[in-house]
Amino acid sequence: MDSIGVIWDLDDDPNGNVQHIGQHGVTKEEVEEVLDSRYGEYFISREEPHNPITFGETTTGKYIAVLFEIVDPVQPIVRPITAFEATRPAKPKKGKRKR
């Protein structure tokens, strides 16, 4: 898949998405990395039913959630709303299968 187009507010906009993700300790590069790799695996958040959310690991070792709006589904182009570190899903326990 080609890279996702991402719309960012100005870095110094106090109400913009760059400042908002920065308050959560996440960078634009981390958000773009997760959107590029996990965009096709988004789902709708229960807390924000109008905006999709996706989760993914970054090369910096963080596991983050990215809440975003879809601006153009064909291109695709998105605008992040927020992003934050999330709890990694539990790995399934290895065990013997019952027969």
Secondary structure, DSSP 8 states (H G I E B T S, - for coil): ----EE----TT-TTSHHHHHHHTT--HHHHHHHHHHHGGG-EE-SSSTTSEEEEEE-TTS-EEEEEEEEEETTTTEEEEEEEEE--------------
